[in-house]
């Protein structure tokens, strides 16, 4: 009897009913779409993760890496409004960090990220972000704003304290550039990131005692106008 009733209802269902059923089916597919699938289709190869779980609207990404930045395990979800203009972007968050990521773009990043392997030849231990946003298009920096800071471990027994430098991000000649200074203005570091993934970092220290200067020269620093410095570079 139940089977006969379903059959009769199916025969009686009009065009509007079938459209409503199809719409519900599409909505169900979207709601239940795996986060892993959308990330794989929209994010560049520089975005990697150990695991991706959950739906596109509310999932979890294990050991997320954005280029050289290990962001850790984050909660993630697709933001619906940017889809109206064809831009998929994801809100991600964990304790001490939040941001929105999209293809070739990071938006309103706040918090800190630990860097266990340093930054090239510099002993960078962490990166701090204050309302930091940056975008790349066709290999060029098109937008950059907010604050970026780097904390460096002690450079030797004569400089036992960590050094923190910070500055405002900007686009310059197609590259993302962040000129940073320490609290006293004696430490300066310039970070440049190109749209091709190549980066350069140059650290200059001024006002150091001669014995400290000589010790740092023996570890790779060279003489600069007004102080000593060291440069390093790499590719994301």
Secondary structure, DSSP 4 states (H G I P E B T S, - for coil): -HHHHHHHHHHH--HHHHHHHHHHHHHHHHHH-BHHHHHHHHS-TTEE-SEEEEETTEEEEEEEEETTEEEEEEEEEE-SGGGGGT--EEEEEETTEEEEEETTEEEEEEEEEE-TT-BTTB-EEEEEEEEEEEEEETTEEEEEEEEEEEEE---BTTB-S-EEEEEEEEEETTEEEEEEE-TTS-EEEEEEE-TTSEEEEEEEE-S--HHHHHHHHTTT-EEETTEEEEEEEEE-
